[in-house]
Amino acid sequence: MPVIAFSEEQSMLLDTAMDFCAKEAPVAGLRASIEGGLEFNGSRWQAMTDLGWVGIGIPEQHGGLGMTLADAVPVAEALGRYLVPSPFVATTIAAQALLACGSPEQQSKWLPRVASGSIASLALWEPSGSWSLADTDVTLTKTGDQFSLSGQKVFVEAAEEATLLIVAAKFEGDVRLCLVERAQIASAAIQRESVIDETRRSFSVTFEHLVLDQDALCPGFAFDVIENASLLLSSAESSGGIAGVLGVVVDYLKTRKQFDRYIGAYQALKHPTVDILMGSEMARAYVYHAATEWAAGAEPETLENAVRMAKACATEQFAEAGDRAVQFHGGFGFTYDCDAQLYLRRALWNQYQFGDERYQRSRLADVMLAAS
């Protein structure tokens, strides 16, 4: 029987994050931010840092709160509900990558900085669009006591404001992670990308024979940890997004009239709205089950099953809810001015990150059949 644990700390984090997002980053102000170029909001990031969110998954000896990634799930859920443009998820996953793959020296150098507000991000994807590291074309070549990094990465979140990029590259036939400081990269090598989710600051980064020292290479490589962490937080964001889009739908159903009746009175709209609500509850159950397994230190196979099920459910339900919201708004829903568009765009981005629901279910089938 699947177990779902929701601790008092998680409840407090969720309440605090929901209150913060509602006051400091309401959806009503999002369009103005997008029209202004979606510039990085440093004061809001500092406020999030002061609340301790960035250090949730970082050990106390490195300046963090000593909690687990499961405790970052409520924060990601709140950020997803309000579509908050933030490097929180990218930085949190990068910290998990450092914990799983970095040397003690690298962890001692970077984790305290991250916990105090320095932004970090992963550079994994390349123009081919594949998220598999087996397809990595960026190369790392040894020249004497140093290394030369060459190639291009895309969909690098918060690359412009990041202090640290963790880059996947091929070295002597193996994929390795290397730590690249933002100061080492020329500004012209970082280009803003136009992506479907307009609430996301995404960049392409080009490396042209960038020189790295030996201590920039991570000794370990644990893509499963990076992938599982990404799936969990993406699912949490999507779960929050479903609740957010449900709010948009209900507000409209209680406002719009047709034939002198509020359209929310019609069963043709009531039933699909209830479906969105049920999808929201189902997604949250999968997400917090996966978070529970992470916190309990579950076996790799058990954890993989949990995060893949959460990703398949949450992102599919989010995309369905966003699509329904556009339809419910009629002709207005298909215009850019409808807020349902913003949720649908976020849903489509999350849906294909690390594979959509069909991909996740195919991987689940492989794991489950191999175990049977």
C-alpha positions in Angstrom: 0.0 0.0 0.0 1.6 3.3 -1.0 2.4 5.6 1.9 2.1 9.4 1.9 3.6 11.4 4.7 3.1 15.1 5.0 5.1 16.5 7.9 4.5 19.5 10.0 7.5 21.2 8.5 6.2 20.6 5.0 2.8 22.0 6.0 4.5 25.2 7.4 6.6 25.5 4.3 3.5 25.2 2.0 1.6 27.8 4.0 4.5 30.2 4.0 5.3 29.7 0.3 1.6 30.2 -0.7 1.3 33.4 1.3 4.6 34.7 -0.1 3.7 34.0 -3.7 0.2 35.5 -3.4 1.7 38.7 -2.0 5.0 39.1 -3.7 4.3 37.4 -7.1 0.6 37.5 -8.0 -0.3 36.2 -11.4 -2.0 39.6 -12.0 1.4 41.2 -12.2 3.0 38.5 -14.4 2.1 40.0 -17.8 3.7 43.3 -17.0 6.9 41.4 -16.1 6.8 39.4 -19.3 6.2 42.6 -21.4 9.2 44.2 -19.6 11.4 41.3 -20.8 11.0 39.1 -17.7 14.1 40.5 -16.0 15.6 38.7 -13.1 14.0 39.9 -9.8 16.9 40.0 -7.4 15.0 41.4 -4.5 12.5 38.6 -4.6 15.2 36.0 -4.9 16.9 37.5 -1.8 13.7 37.3 0.1 13.3 33.6 -0.8 16.9 33.1 0.3 16.2 34.8 3.6 13.3 32.5 4.1 15.8 29.6 3.9 14.2 27.9 0.9 17.5 27.7 -1.1 19.1 25.8 1.7 16.4 23.3 2.3 18.2 20.3 0.7 21.7 21.4 1.7 23.4 19.9 4.8 23.9 22.1 7.9 27.7 21.8 7.7 27.4 23.7 4.4 25.1 26.4 5.7 21.8 24.7 4.7 18.8 23.6 6.7 19.8 19.9 6.7 16.4 18.8 5.3 15.8 16.7 2.3 14.6 17.4 -1.3 11.2 16.2 -0.2 10.9 19.3 1.9 11.4 21.5 -1.2 8.3 20.0 -2.8 5.8 22.3 -1.1 7.8 25.4 -2.2 8.0 24.2 -5.8 4.2 23.5 -5.6 3.5 27.1 -4.5 5.8 28.5 -7.2 4.0 26.5 -9.8 0.6 27.6 -8.6 1.4 31.2 -9.1 3.7 30.7 -12.1 6.5 32.5 -10.3 9.6 33.1 -12.5 12.4 31.9 -10.2 15.7 30.0 -10.4 14.6 28.0 -7.2 14.1 24.7 -9.0 17.2 25.0 -11.1 19.4 25.9 -8.1 17.9 23.2 -5.9 18.6 20.5 -8.5 22.1 21.8 -9.1 22.7 21.5 -5.3 21.6 17.9 -5.4 24.0 17.3 -8.3 26.8 18.7 -6.3 25.9 16.5 -3.3 25.7 13.4 -5.5 28.7 14.0 -7.8 31.0 16.7 -6.3 34.1 16.2 -4.4 34.3 17.2 -0.7 36.3 20.3 -1.8 33.8 21.2 -4.4 30.9 20.9 -2.0 32.7 22.9 0.7 33.4 25.7 -1.9 30.0 25.9 -3.6 27.2 24.6 -1.3 27.6 27.4 1.3 27.5 30.0 -1.5 24.3 28.4 -2.9 22.7 28.3 0.5 23.4 32.0 0.9 21.8 32.9 -2.4 24.2 32.2 -5.2 22.3 30.8 -8.2 23.4 27.5 -9.8 22.0 25.8 -12.9 22.5 22.6 -14.9 23.6 22.7 -18.5 22.5 19.3 -19.9 20.5 19.7 -23.1 21.9 20.3 -26.5 20.3 21.5 -29.8 19.3 18.0 -30.7 16.7 18.3 -27.9 17.6 15.0 -26.2 17.8 14.9 -22.4 19.9 11.7 -22.5 23.5 12.2 -21.6 24.5 9.5 -24.0 23.7 12.1 -26.7 26.1 14.7 -25.3 28.2 16.3 -28.0 30.0 19.0 -25.9 33.6 17.8 -25.5 36.2 18.1 -22.8 39.8 17.7 -24.1 42.8 17.5 -21.9 45.7 19.8 -22.7 48.6 19.4 -20.3 47.3 20.0 -16.7 44.1 21.7 -17.9 41.0 20.9 -20.0 39.3 22.6 -22.9 35.5 22.7 -23.0 33.8 23.1 -26.4 30.2 22.9 -27.6 26.7 24.4 -27.0 24.0 23.8 -24.4 20.4 24.9 -24.6 17.5 25.4 -22.2 20.0 26.5 -19.5 17.7 28.2 -16.9 18.9 31.4 -15.3 22.3 31.2 -17.1 22.7 34.9 -17.2 22.3 35.5 -13.4 23.9 32.2 -12.3 27.2 32.1 -10.5 27.8 28.4 -11.3 26.9 26.2 -14.3 27.2 22.4 -14.0 27.9 21.2 -17.5 27.7 17.7 -18.9 30.5 16.9 -21.4 32.2 13.9 -23.0 35.7 13.1 -21.9 37.6 10.1 -23.3 34.3 8.4 -24.2 32.6 9.0 -20.8 30.2 11.7 -19.7 31.5 13.9 -17.0 30.2 16.9 -15.1 32.3 20.0 -14.8 31.9 23.2 -12.8 32.0 26.4 -14.8 31.9 29.8 -13.2 29.7 32.4 -14.9 32.6 34.8 -14.8 34.6 32.5 -17.1 32.0 32.8 -19.9 31.8 35.8 -22.2 28.4 37.6 -22.1 28.1 37.2 -25.9 28.2 33.4 -25.4 25.0 33.5 -23.5 21.9 34.1 -25.6 18.3 34.4 -24.4 16.0 31.8 -25.9 12.3 32.2 -26.9 10.5 29.2 -25.4 6.9 28.3 -25.1 6.8 29.0 -21.3 7.2 32.8 -21.2 7.6 32.8 -17.4 10.9 31.0 -17.8 14.3 32.6 -18.3 16.0 30.1 -20.7 19.4 30.5 -22.4 21.7 28.9 -24.8 25.4 28.8 -23.8 28.3 28.3 -26.2 31.7 27.1 -25.0 34.6 27.8 -27.3 37.7 26.1 -26.0 37.0 27.3 -22.4 39.9 26.5 -20.2 39.2 24.6 -17.0 41.5 23.4 -14.2 41.5 19.8 -12.9 39.5 20.7 -9.8 36.6 21.8 -12.1 35.8 18.2 -12.9 33.4 16.3 -10.7 34.8 12.9 -9.6 31.3 11.2 -9.6 28.5 11.0 -12.0 24.9 10.2 -10.9 22.5 11.1 -13.6 19.8 9.0 -11.9 19.9 11.4 -8.9 19.7 14.5 -11.2 16.9 13.0 -13.2 14.9 11.9 -10.2 15.3 15.3 -8.5 14.2 17.0 -11.7 11.2 14.7 -12.2 10.1 15.3 -8.5 10.3 19.1 -8.6 8.8 19.3 -12.1 5.9 17.2 -10.9 5.4 19.4 -7.8 5.4 22.6 -10.0 2.8 20.9 -12.2 0.7 19.9 -9.3 0.6 23.5 -8.1 -0.1 24.6 -11.7 -3.3 22.5 -11.8 -4.6 24.2 -8.7 -3.7 27.5 -10.2 -5.5 26.9 -13.5 -8.5 25.5 -11.6 -8.8 28.8 -9.8 -8.8 30.6 -13.2 -11.5 28.3 -14.4 -13.8 28.6 -11.4 -13.4 32.4 -11.3 -14.5 32.6 -14.9 -17.4 30.2 -14.4 -18.7 32.4 -11.6 -18.4 35.6 -13.6 -19.4 34.9 -17.2 -23.1 34.8 -18.0 -25.0 33.3 -20.9 -28.7 33.4 -21.4 -28.9 35.3 -18.1 -27.3 32.4 -16.2 -23.7 32.0 -14.9 -22.1 29.4 -17.2 -20.9 27.5 -14.1 -24.5 26.4 -13.7 -24.3 24.2 -16.9 -23.4 20.6 -16.5 -21.3 20.6 -19.6 -18.9 22.8 -17.8 -19.4 21.5 -14.2 -18.4 18.0 -15.0 -15.0 18.8 -16.7 -14.3 21.3 -13.9 -14.7 18.4 -11.4 -12.4 16.3 -13.6 -9.7 19.0 -13.2 -10.2 19.0 -9.4 -9.9 15.2 -9.3 -6.8 15.4 -11.5 -5.3 17.9 -9.1 -5.9 15.7 -6.1 -4.6 12.6 -7.9 -1.4 14.5 -9.0 -0.8 15.7 -5.5 -1.1 12.2 -4.1 1.5 10.9 -6.6 3.8 13.9 -5.9 3.8 13.5 -2.1 4.1 9.8 -2.3 7.3 10.3 -4.4 8.4 12.9 -1.9 7.8 10.4 0.9 9.9 7.8 -0.8 12.7 10.3 -1.3 12.7 11.3 2.4 12.6 7.7 3.5 15.7 6.8 1.4 13.8 4.3 -0.7 15.6 1.7 -2.9 16.6 3.1 -6.3 13.9 1.1 -8.2 11.2 2.1 -5.8 12.1 5.8 -6.0 12.3 5.7 -9.8 8.9 4.2 -10.0 7.5 6.8 -7.7 8.9 9.9 -9.4 8.1 8.6 -12.9 4.5 7.9 -11.9 4.3 11.4 -10.4 5.7 13.0 -13.5 3.4 11.0 -15.8 0.3 11.9 -13.8 1.0 15.6 -12.8 2.2 16.9 -16.2 -0.5 15.1 -18.1 -3.2 16.4 -15.8 -1.7 19.9 -16.0 -1.7 20.0 -19.8 -5.3 18.7 -19.8 -6.4 21.3 -17.3 -4.7 24.1 -19.2 -6.3 23.0 -22.5 -9.7 22.8 -20.8 -9.3 26.3 -19.4 -8.6 27.7 -22.8 -11.7 26.0 -24.2 -13.9 27.2 -21.3 -13.0 30.8 -22.0 -14.4 30.5 -25.6 -12.9 32.8 -28.2 -11.2 34.9 -25.6 -9.3 31.8 -24.4 -7.5 31.5 -27.7 -6.2 35.0 -27.4 -2.9 36.0 -25.8 -4.6 38.1 -23.2 -6.2 35.1 -21.4 -4.4 34.0 -18.3 -5.2 30.4 -19.2 -2.6 30.7 -21.9 0.1 31.2 -19.4 -0.8 28.1 -17.5 -1.0 26.0 -20.7 2.4 27.2 -21.8 3.9 26.2 -18.5 2.1 22.9 -18.7 3.5 22.1 -22.1 7.0 23.0 -21.0 6.9 20.8 -18.0 5.2 18.0 -19.9 8.2 17.4 -22.2 11.0 18.0 -19.7 12.8 14.7 -19.2 10.1 13.0 -21.3 6.3 13.2 -21.5 3.8 10.8 -19.9 4.2 8.2 -22.7 7.9 8.1 -22.2 7.6 7.8 -18.4 5.1 4.9 -18.7 7.4 3.1 -21.2 10.2 3.4 -18.7 7.9 2.2 -15.9 7.0 -0.8 -17.9 10.6 -1.7 -18.5 11.4 -1.4 -14.8 8.3 -3.3 -13.6 8.6 -6.1 -16.2 12.3 -6.6 -15.4 11.4 -6.9 -11.7 8.6 -9.4 -12.3 
